[in-house]
Amino acid sequence: MLPRIALLLLLATGPAIAGPGGEAGRYLEADEYLQSVFPADMPEAKTLWVTGDVRDAVERMLEHRFASLRVRYWYDGMRSAWILDEIGKELPITIGVAVADGAIDNVRVLEFRESRGWEVRYPFFTDQFSEARLGSDQRLDRKIDGISGATLSVRAVTRIASIALLLHDQIDDVN
Amino acid sequence: MTSTNGKRRARLWFRRGHRWVGLSVVVFVLFLAISGMTLNHASDLGLDRRYVSWSWLLDAYGIQTPDPSASYEDARHRATLLGERLFLDGLDTGQRLSMLTGFVAVDQLVLATAEQGAHLFTASGDLVESIDLQAGLPGPIERLGQVDGRAVIQSNGLLFRSDAEFAGFEPWAISPSKEIRWSAPSPPDAAELTALDAAWRGRGLTVERMVLDLHSGRIFDMPGVLLMDLVALCMIVLGLSGLMLSNSRYRRENGTKSAKRD
């Protein structure tokens, strides 16, 4: 009986014993990410003002105030890349999203600053966003499976993916 | 007979002791239960986003405003770096910088530069954009100035001028007829320092942290922690003595019933 209890305790406290440091850090520089999205010729950065109805829509997706009035993007006429921050629990997660033809091409976590939830960086999670589009309800057209213990990070990445799709529609209209 | 009397007396004292220990910690138990439930729902209640403003408590916590490490004024706007927090006109912008290298105000926009990036705000303090300039500059930003309504950055001795919207910086050679007005640090006056002090300390202690420290007793330093330890010990004693009392009552009642049956 005692060994079983000891094993249960060990399993339950495993994450705590592993320590709070986890694998937070900067995984990919913004330049490296942009190079991977535009391997042939990287376009100039452009800016988009997030105001009016677009801002309202972004803030509805975020369920909180959007921090900046202007965002930077890279667009080569087909594909756009966005590098956006969203708070996980307390600190911002820097996320790169590439969009082509109204669907997500790829999602990468560039920098994760908190001690928990960094599992969202792995392809088993980010690959779920490939080919995702915005539905009529301004939500992704597919269910993104969560990660136990990383609920807030999953939510942050999902929100940013939706916002990138929305912003891509705006620049598509402009261009 | 004497032995039975002795046992009864001991049981009486035991029960009295249980009662008095229980009565003396009841306030603490109630407090611990309520504060514990509050902490469990601190985020839902927004306690991690509410701040304590009582000056005496902030003093007790040792929350003191650091001296400004850099401060600049331009067109009646002031940017100040306290610790790593950037304040604009006495308000916390939410931006974290390790160094403030310059500040200019042009039209309705204000620009503050760090070593490797710039933060652009509206005149009312809303963040327009944080711009990472690391890739486009040959080194850290040495100083910031303005000419003809454009911002000018000096990096590694070279000049870079912004476009009209401060969206990007391009290498630039100054013509002899132009003169750059470089931003220069200047100390905040007494009124500005008071506003900065209130803004810094006002976000120094969350209600959640205060409740947590009350819950653990840490708010009163070691005596508070020891008091809470004592309360916890009393709760253990109460639990064990309660079990023993109920067990002894059960045995006594069962014994009486058996005797009656016999």
Interface residues (C-beta under 8 A of the other chain):
Chain A: A30 D31 A45 K46 T47 A67 S68 L69 R70 V71 R72
Chain B: G94 L120 T122 D126 L127 V128 E129 S130 I131 D132 A135 E165 A167 G168
